[in-house]
Each structure stands twice: as structure tokens, then as C-alpha cells.
Amino acid sequence: MKNKFILKLFIFMVFTVSLYSCIHDDVSSASDPSSKEYTNKTLWKQDEKYIKNVMQVYQENEDKIKKAGGTPYWDYASTLESFDETFVMVPIVESGRIVSVLQVPRHGSKIRFYYTNFQNHIDFFQALIFAKYKKTSDASSETDKTIVCKTVTVSVWLPDNESNPEPESGAGHWGVHSVVKCRQMLDNCSGVVGPNGECITGGGTGDPGDFPYPGGGGNPETPVEDPCQKTKSLLANPKVQAKINDLKTQSTAGGEIGVKFKADGTPSATIQGGRHSVNLGDKTGYAGGYHNHTPSGIPMLSPPDIDQLLGFARAQGNYGDPTKAYLGMVAPNGMHYVIQFNGDYADALTSFSDDQLNKFIDKYQLREVELTDYVLSGTAYIKNDGSINNKGVETLFFETLTNMGLNEKVNLQRIEDDGTVKNIYLNASNQPVSVTCS
């Protein structure tokens, strides 16, 4: 039965890849760089409003902006997929090859153009535009102390025999190309960025690299609150910290309890839960909440917890800021995590039935058993005593987000015993890694 299940799963995956690829088989068709009309030919959604506005500025000021050879292929421009009109990368093509990548960040009402020739960028766009065969795409978020980035990977099927080029039936292999796209990078450079990230030409506010953004300021005039500072401020609030300490004490006993917090940290009354769950109830007027897990529970936020985070995001209102929503969890042995909503209000409207949540819980619990099974998973995800470790619960969390269709809509942070806050994200190999907040 297990073999039949694996075979069915494989057939489904191949069918999905085939269907997705066929839809985008035209991605390598010739692009007309002289066209003033933009058509998205990448493998994922783009911030088309920003691309079109940047394209307009470039076309009106090309004589001032252009500092490298080649032609921009706007149809393959790639944004950060956050649709906030802040950043785009545009491949520059000359004689059928990617020669550089034009990057355009926005700060307030100004945008800046600079060229890069980073090899991984060039390889990525070369595969995206000119690879002959089918393509798929994937994306995962990354971050470090000062730069918010995203890794996007394009996989290209290269058949051994061109007479049978289909991944489903013919022999061959996948060629993988990735690119890291950064929202903030050499903000004061105008012109060409060298291979080591140095600004070779231009630089400085007011030089020809600064151009007015069509429509003026907009949302980017208001700085987005840094996830690290949000959690640091929360944990520094004495009203919040007192309640978290109560939850930590309770976590070693039995039964879950929880509490909701208003934006200023004012707590609700303590909410009694069950053995392994606590329903925080109506979230109107509250920004987030905290609860504890007990020694017999899994020390990570569960599918119902993620569902409650969406409730806090919805409670901020259609005209509020759903990214202010958060939910924290403390468990024995110093396990302490916070999740923050990272989508827009439409994403917060995602809802799950009790039946769906129960299925997510079953997968969550089964996967925890697999991760802590020495035979199945080795020792990477367990402590010396056989209990699940940080890497294990973080792997479990991101897999749960995928199951729930909420990839990149929720941030995960780990709080160490000394109060250090760490952002957790998946690297290009889909392994959880941490970056300490400065």
C-alpha cells in the first residue's frame, strides 16, 4: 500500500509540474525589448504596477540612466512578490546573452537605477529566458541583519534525448538556477556595482541616478516596522513580560492557558484552555496573544495557532495593518517562539473548517513522530534525550505552513533564554536557519 501511495504521489507531482510547465512553455519565446507594452513572461506573479512605472521612467530618461551595454527585457523583470512598489530586477540582454541586471529600488518618492553583473543573477535570468525546455519555479524567504532578501529558484528540464523531451517519460535531469533578490542594496549607488558589491560609478543623493517615482510617495513613505523591533518592543513591555512569565510557570504544570494583548500591551484576563489547546476567542481590539504548551505537547505553534493568528490579522480591520498581528508560545526547556502575520488583508481572510484543521493537526502530529524517529530521520532533529529540538520544530512549522497554503504569509522567530530574538527562515535547500536580530 505504501508503494502504491508513493507512486500515486509521484504521478500527481509529475502531472502538476507538467501542467504548470505547459502553461508557461511560451516563456522562452522571443521578447520584443523595443515594445512599450509590458507582458509578464516570468513563472510567478509580479508587482506589475511598479514594473510599468519603472519602465516608463527608464524610457523617458534612458540617456541618463544607461551606463552598460545591452537592452532591458522588461517582460522578464522580477519583483519581490510583495506588491508594495519598492524593488525590481530587470535582465539586460546583448547578442542573446544576459550581460547584467538592472536593479531599481524605491525609497519614498524616489527611485534609483544601478547595474550589477553578479554571476548567479546572470545565470538565473539566462535560464529563465533562454533555456529551451520546460521550467518550474519555487521561492523561499531569507533575511539577514540589514537586508531583506528572497531566493527564487528556476528548474529547467534538460532531456538526454530531444526526441523524447518530456520529464514524465524521457531520461534527463533538472538544471537548477537560483537568484537572491534584495530589497535594500547599495541604496546610494547610481551606475554600476562591481562583483564584490562595490559602487564603481555614481553615488550620492541628487546625482542623475535619483528619479521621481510616478505618483509620488505612497506606502513606502511610511517605514515598514522591522520584525525584530516589533518583537523586541513587545518583550520589553513589562505588562507583556509579566504575563509571559506566568505562562512559562504554567507550562511545566498541566493544561494550557492564554492571554490576549492590546496594541499597548494591556493584557486580557487569563484564558483557560484544555490539555493541548486554548481558544483565545474574540480578537476584536487585540493585536496578538500568547499561550503555553505543556511538557507532553509539541513545543511549536500548531495549525490551530496559525489559524488564530489569521484571526488577529483580521481583527486589525480592512483599513488597519494586519502585519501587526502576532502570536507567541512558550513551552518547557526554554522553547519560546513568536509568529507574525506577513500577508495582506485578503490573505488574512483565509479560513479553515474544523475538518480541515483536524487533518492539518493529524499531519502535524505524524510529522513530529517521523522527525523524532531515529530510523527515519537520524539525529538531526532530536536532542540527546530523543525529544524534538529547535531544528525539528522549525522544520515542522514551515512544512505545516506549506500544508495550509500560507507560505511566506507568516514570519517565525525564536526567543532564546537570554532574550535574544532570532528570525528563522528556510534557505535555498529548504532547511531552517536563524539570523540574530541586531
C-alpha positions as CSV (number, residue, x, y, z in Angstrom):
1,M,0.0,0.0,0.0
2,K,2.8,2.3,0.9
3,N,4.4,1.8,-2.6
4,K,1.1,2.5,-4.3
5,F,0.7,5.7,-2.3
6,I,4.2,6.9,-3.3
7,L,3.5,6.0,-6.9
8,K,0.3,8.0,-6.9
9,L,2.0,10.9,-5.2
10,F,4.8,10.8,-7.8
11,I,2.3,10.7,-10.7
12,F,0.4,13.7,-9.2
13,M,3.6,15.7,-8.8
14,V,4.7,15.0,-12.3
15,F,1.2,15.9,-13.6
16,T,1.3,19.1,-11.7
17,V,4.8,20.0,-13.0
18,S,3.8,19.1,-16.5
19,L,0.6,21.1,-16.4
20,Y,2.3,24.1,-14.8
21,S,5.2,23.9,-17.3
22,C,2.9,23.6,-20.3
23,I,1.1,26.8,-19.3
24,H,4.5,28.5,-19.4
25,D,6.1,26.8,-22.4
26,D,6.0,30.1,-24.2
27,V,8.3,31.7,-21.5
28,S,11.3,31.3,-23.8
29,S,9.7,32.8,-26.8
30,A,11.3,35.8,-28.2
31,S,10.7,39.0,-26.3
32,D,10.4,42.3,-28.1
33,P,12.6,44.7,-26.0
34,S,11.6,47.7,-28.1
35,S,7.9,47.2,-27.2
36,K,6.4,49.8,-24.8
37,E,3.8,47.3,-23.6
38,Y,4.7,45.1,-20.6
39,T,3.7,41.4,-20.5
40,N,4.7,39.2,-17.6
41,K,6.7,36.2,-19.0
42,T,8.2,35.0,-15.8
43,L,6.9,32.0,-13.9
44,W,5.3,33.8,-11.0
45,K,3.2,36.9,-10.2
46,Q,4.9,40.2,-10.3
47,D,4.3,43.7,-9.0
48,E,3.2,44.9,-12.4
49,K,2.3,48.4,-11.4
50,Y,5.8,49.0,-10.2
51,I,7.4,47.4,-13.2
52,K,5.3,49.6,-15.6
53,N,6.1,52.8,-13.7
54,V,9.8,52.0,-13.6
55,M,9.7,51.1,-17.3
56,Q,8.1,54.5,-18.0
57,V,10.8,56.4,-16.1
58,Y,13.6,54.4,-17.8
59,Q,12.2,55.0,-21.3
60,E,11.9,58.7,-20.6
61,N,15.4,59.0,-19.2
62,E,17.4,56.2,-20.9
63,D,20.2,58.6,-22.0
64,K,20.8,59.5,-18.3
65,I,20.3,56.0,-16.8
66,K,22.0,53.7,-19.2
67,K,25.6,53.0,-18.1
68,A,26.1,49.5,-19.5
69,G,25.6,47.8,-22.9
70,G,22.6,45.7,-23.8
71,T,18.8,46.0,-23.8
72,P,16.4,45.6,-20.8
73,Y,14.0,42.7,-21.2
74,W,11.1,44.2,-19.2
75,D,8.8,41.2,-19.8
76,Y,11.2,39.2,-17.5
77,A,11.5,41.8,-14.8
78,S,11.3,40.3,-11.3
79,T,10.0,42.0,-8.2
80,L,10.0,40.8,-4.6
81,E,6.4,39.5,-4.9
82,S,5.3,41.7,-2.0
83,F,3.4,44.1,-4.4
84,D,4.5,47.2,-2.4
85,E,6.1,49.1,-5.3
86,T,9.6,49.0,-3.9
87,F,12.0,46.9,-5.9
88,V,12.6,45.2,-9.3
89,M,15.4,43.4,-11.2
90,V,15.5,43.6,-15.0
91,P,17.7,41.4,-17.1
92,I,19.9,43.2,-19.7
93,V,20.4,41.2,-22.9
94,E,23.1,41.6,-25.6
95,S,23.6,39.1,-28.5
96,G,21.4,36.5,-26.9
97,R,23.1,36.6,-23.6
98,I,22.4,38.1,-20.2
99,V,25.2,40.6,-19.6
100,S,24.0,42.4,-16.5
101,V,20.9,43.0,-14.3
102,L,19.4,46.4,-13.8
103,Q,18.2,46.8,-10.2
104,V,15.7,49.6,-9.2
105,P,14.9,50.2,-5.5
106,R,12.4,52.8,-4.4
107,H,12.7,54.9,-1.3
108,G,9.8,57.2,-0.7
109,S,9.1,59.2,-3.8
110,K,12.4,58.5,-5.5
111,I,13.8,55.5,-7.4
112,R,17.4,54.7,-8.3
113,F,18.9,52.6,-11.1
114,Y,22.1,50.6,-10.9
115,Y,23.6,47.8,-12.9
116,T,25.1,44.5,-11.4
117,N,26.9,41.7,-13.0
118,F,26.6,39.1,-10.2
119,Q,27.1,35.7,-11.8
120,N,24.2,34.0,-10.0
121,H,21.8,36.7,-11.2
122,I,23.1,36.3,-14.8
123,D,22.8,32.5,-14.7
124,F,19.3,32.7,-13.3
125,F,17.9,35.0,-15.9
126,Q,19.8,33.2,-18.7
127,A,17.9,30.0,-17.7
128,L,14.6,31.8,-17.3
129,I,14.6,33.5,-20.7
130,F,16.7,31.3,-23.0
131,A,16.5,27.7,-21.7
132,K,14.9,25.6,-24.4
133,Y,12.9,23.2,-22.3
134,K,10.2,23.2,-19.6
135,K,10.6,25.3,-16.5
136,T,9.2,25.4,-13.0
137,S,9.7,27.8,-10.2
138,D,9.9,28.0,-6.4
139,A,10.6,30.7,-3.9
140,S,11.6,31.0,-0.2
141,S,12.3,34.0,2.0
142,E,15.6,34.8,3.5
143,T,16.8,37.6,5.8
144,D,20.0,38.9,7.5
145,K,20.6,41.7,9.9
146,T,20.3,44.5,7.5
147,I,18.9,43.2,4.2
148,V,15.6,41.6,3.5
149,C,16.0,39.2,0.6
150,K,14.2,36.4,-1.3
151,T,15.7,33.4,-3.0
152,V,13.9,32.4,-6.2
153,T,14.8,29.2,-7.9
154,V,14.1,28.2,-11.5
155,S,14.4,24.5,-12.5
156,V,15.0,23.6,-16.2
157,W,14.4,20.1,-17.5
158,L,17.3,19.1,-19.8
159,P,16.4,15.8,-21.7
160,D,19.0,13.3,-22.7
161,N,17.2,12.7,-26.0
162,E,15.5,15.6,-27.8
163,S,13.1,13.2,-29.5
164,N,11.6,12.5,-26.0
165,P,11.9,15.7,-24.1
166,E,9.1,15.1,-21.5
167,P,10.1,14.8,-17.8
168,E,7.3,12.3,-17.4
169,S,8.7,9.8,-19.8
170,G,12.1,10.6,-21.1
171,A,15.5,10.4,-19.5
172,G,17.3,13.6,-18.4
173,H,17.9,15.9,-15.5
174,W,16.8,19.1,-13.9
175,G,19.2,22.1,-14.0
176,V,18.6,24.4,-11.1
177,H,19.4,28.1,-11.0
178,S,18.7,30.4,-8.1
179,V,18.9,34.2,-7.5
180,V,18.8,36.2,-4.3
181,K,16.8,39.4,-4.8
182,C,17.4,42.0,-2.1
183,R,15.0,44.8,-1.3
184,Q,17.8,47.1,0.0
185,M,21.2,47.0,-1.6
186,L,23.7,49.8,-2.2
187,D,21.0,52.4,-1.9
188,N,23.3,55.3,-2.6
189,C,24.9,53.8,-5.7
190,S,24.0,55.1,-9.2
191,G,25.5,53.3,-12.2
192,V,27.5,50.1,-12.0
193,V,28.0,47.8,-9.0
194,G,31.2,45.7,-9.1
195,P,31.5,41.9,-8.5
196,N,32.3,42.5,-4.8
197,G,29.3,44.8,-4.2
198,E,31.3,48.0,-4.5
199,C,29.9,51.1,-6.3
200,I,32.1,51.7,-9.3
201,T,30.4,54.7,-10.7
202,G,28.0,57.3,-9.5
203,G,26.7,57.6,-6.0
204,G,25.2,60.2,-3.7
205,T,21.8,61.7,-3.3
206,G,20.9,64.2,-6.1
207,D,23.0,62.6,-8.8
208,P,21.4,61.5,-12.1
209,G,20.5,58.2,-10.5
210,D,17.6,59.6,-8.5
211,F,14.4,59.9,-10.4
212,P,10.9,60.9,-9.2
213,Y,8.6,57.9,-8.9
214,P,5.3,58.3,-10.9
215,G,2.5,59.1,-8.4
216,G,4.8,60.3,-5.7
217,G,5.1,58.8,-2.2
218,G,2.5,56.2,-1.3
219,N,3.0,53.5,1.3
220,P,6.8,53.3,1.1
221,E,6.9,56.8,2.6
222,T,5.8,55.1,5.9
223,P,8.6,52.8,7.0
224,V,7.6,49.2,7.5
225,E,8.1,48.2,11.1
226,D,11.1,45.8,11.3
227,P,10.0,42.3,12.6
228,C,12.9,42.3,15.0
229,Q,12.0,45.6,16.5
230,K,8.3,44.6,16.8
231,T,9.2,41.6,18.9
232,K,11.8,43.4,20.9
233,S,9.4,46.2,21.8
234,L,6.8,43.6,22.7
235,L,9.0,41.7,25.0
236,A,10.3,44.9,26.6
237,N,6.8,45.8,27.7
238,P,6.6,45.0,31.5
239,K,2.8,44.2,31.2
240,V,3.6,41.7,28.5
241,Q,6.6,40.2,30.1
242,A,4.7,39.6,33.4
243,K,2.1,37.5,31.6
244,I,4.7,35.6,29.6
245,N,6.5,34.7,32.9
246,D,3.1,33.4,34.2
247,L,2.7,31.3,31.1
248,K,6.3,29.9,31.5
249,T,5.5,28.8,35.0
250,Q,2.2,27.2,33.9
251,S,3.9,25.3,31.0
252,T,5.7,22.9,33.5
253,A,2.4,22.0,35.1
254,G,-0.5,20.8,33.0
255,G,-3.2,22.4,30.8
256,E,-2.8,25.3,28.5
257,I,-3.7,28.9,29.3
258,G,-3.5,32.0,27.1
259,V,-3.8,35.8,27.1
260,K,-4.5,38.4,24.5
261,F,-2.8,41.8,24.3
262,K,-3.9,45.2,23.1
263,A,-1.6,47.3,21.0
264,D,-0.2,49.0,24.1
265,G,0.4,45.7,25.8
266,T,-2.6,45.7,28.1
267,P,-3.5,42.1,28.7
268,S,-6.9,40.4,28.8
269,A,-7.9,38.2,31.6
270,T,-6.2,34.8,31.6
271,I,-8.0,32.3,29.3
272,Q,-8.2,28.7,30.4
273,G,-7.7,26.1,27.8
274,G,-7.7,22.3,27.6
275,R,-4.9,19.7,27.8
276,H,-3.3,20.7,24.4
277,S,-5.3,23.7,23.2
278,V,-6.6,27.1,24.2
279,N,-9.1,29.2,22.2
280,L,-8.3,32.9,22.6
281,G,-11.9,33.8,21.5
282,D,-12.9,37.1,20.0
283,K,-9.9,39.0,19.0
284,T,-11.5,42.4,18.3
285,G,-9.5,45.2,19.9
286,Y,-6.4,43.0,20.4
287,A,-3.1,42.9,18.4
288,G,-2.0,39.5,19.4
289,G,-1.7,36.9,22.1
290,Y,0.4,34.3,23.9
291,H,-0.2,30.8,25.3
292,N,1.8,28.0,26.7
293,H,2.4,24.4,25.7
294,T,2.8,21.6,28.3
295,P,5.6,19.0,28.7
296,S,3.5,16.4,26.7
297,G,2.8,18.9,23.9
298,I,4.8,19.7,20.8
299,P,6.9,22.8,21.5
300,M,5.8,24.7,18.4
301,L,2.8,26.7,17.2
302,S,0.3,24.3,15.8
303,P,-2.2,24.6,12.9
304,P,-5.0,25.9,15.2
305,D,-2.5,28.5,16.5
306,I,-1.7,29.6,12.9
307,D,-5.5,29.9,12.3
308,Q,-5.8,32.1,15.4
309,L,-3.0,34.3,14.1
310,L,-5.2,34.9,11.0
311,G,-8.0,35.9,13.4
312,F,-5.8,38.5,15.0
313,A,-4.8,39.8,11.5
314,R,-8.5,40.1,10.5
315,A,-9.2,41.9,13.8
316,Q,-6.9,44.8,12.6
317,G,-9.6,45.7,10.0
318,N,-9.5,46.1,6.3
319,Y,-8.1,49.6,6.7
320,G,-5.7,48.7,9.5
321,D,-2.4,46.9,9.4
322,P,-2.8,43.1,9.5
323,T,1.0,42.7,9.9
324,K,0.7,44.0,13.4
325,A,-0.8,40.6,14.3
326,Y,1.3,38.1,16.3
327,L,1.0,35.0,18.4
328,G,3.6,33.7,20.9
329,M,4.1,30.3,22.5
330,V,6.3,29.2,25.5
331,A,7.0,25.6,26.4
332,P,9.3,23.8,28.9
333,N,13.0,23.6,28.4
334,G,13.3,27.2,27.1
335,M,11.2,26.7,23.9
336,H,9.8,30.1,23.0
337,Y,8.5,31.2,19.6
338,V,6.6,34.1,18.1
339,I,4.9,34.2,14.7
340,Q,3.9,37.4,12.9
341,F,1.4,37.8,10.1
342,N,3.2,38.8,6.9
343,G,0.4,39.0,4.3
344,D,-2.2,41.5,3.3
345,Y,-5.8,41.7,4.5
346,A,-7.0,39.4,1.7
347,D,-4.6,36.7,2.9
348,A,-6.0,37.1,6.4
349,L,-9.4,36.1,5.1
350,T,-8.2,32.6,4.6
351,S,-10.3,30.3,6.7
352,F,-10.4,26.6,7.6
353,S,-13.2,24.3,8.6
354,D,-12.9,22.1,11.7
355,D,-12.4,19.2,9.4
356,Q,-9.6,20.9,7.6
357,L,-7.9,21.8,10.8
358,N,-8.2,18.3,12.1
359,K,-6.5,17.0,9.0
360,F,-3.7,19.6,9.4
361,I,-3.3,18.5,13.1
362,D,-3.0,14.9,12.1
363,K,-0.3,15.7,9.6
364,Y,1.4,17.9,12.1
365,Q,1.5,15.2,14.8
366,L,2.5,12.4,12.3
367,R,5.4,14.5,11.0
368,E,6.6,15.2,14.5
369,V,6.7,11.4,15.1
370,E,8.7,11.0,11.9
371,L,11.2,13.8,12.7
372,T,11.9,12.2,16.1
373,D,12.3,8.7,14.8
374,Y,16.0,7.8,14.7
375,V,15.5,5.3,11.9
376,L,13.5,7.7,9.6
377,S,15.3,11.0,10.3
378,G,18.5,10.3,12.1
379,T,19.7,12.6,14.9
380,A,19.4,16.0,13.1
381,Y,16.0,16.8,14.6
382,I,16.3,15.4,18.2
383,K,18.1,16.2,21.4
384,N,20.2,13.6,23.3
385,D,17.1,12.5,25.2
386,G,15.2,11.8,22.0
387,S,12.9,14.8,22.2
388,I,12.5,17.2,19.3
389,N,15.0,20.0,19.0
390,N,14.7,23.6,17.6
391,K,15.6,22.5,14.1
392,G,12.9,19.8,14.3
393,V,10.1,22.1,15.4
394,E,11.1,24.8,12.9
395,T,11.1,22.2,10.1
396,L,7.7,21.1,11.3
397,F,6.4,24.6,11.3
398,F,7.4,25.5,7.8
399,E,6.0,22.2,6.5
400,T,2.8,23.0,8.2
401,L,2.6,26.4,6.6
402,T,3.0,24.7,3.2
403,N,0.2,22.3,4.0
404,M,-2.0,25.2,5.0
405,G,-1.2,27.2,1.8
406,L,0.4,30.0,3.8
407,N,4.0,30.1,2.6
408,E,5.6,33.5,3.1
409,K,2.5,34.8,4.9
410,V,3.8,34.1,8.4
411,N,7.2,35.0,9.9
412,L,8.8,32.8,12.6
413,Q,11.1,34.0,15.4
414,R,12.8,32.1,18.2
415,I,13.4,33.8,21.5
416,E,16.5,32.5,23.4
417,D,16.7,32.2,27.2
418,D,18.7,35.4,27.4
419,G,16.1,37.3,25.4
420,T,17.9,37.3,22.1
421,V,15.5,37.4,19.2
422,K,16.3,35.3,16.1
423,N,14.5,35.4,12.7
424,I,14.0,31.8,11.3
425,Y,13.7,31.2,7.6
426,L,14.3,28.5,5.1
427,N,17.4,28.6,3.0
428,A,17.6,27.6,-0.7
429,S,17.9,23.9,0.5
430,N,14.6,24.2,2.5
431,Q,16.5,23.9,5.8
432,P,15.6,26.3,8.7
433,V,18.4,28.7,9.5
434,S,18.5,31.6,12.1
435,V,19.7,35.1,12.0
436,T,20.2,37.1,15.2
437,C,18.4,40.4,15.4
438,S,20.8,43.3,15.8
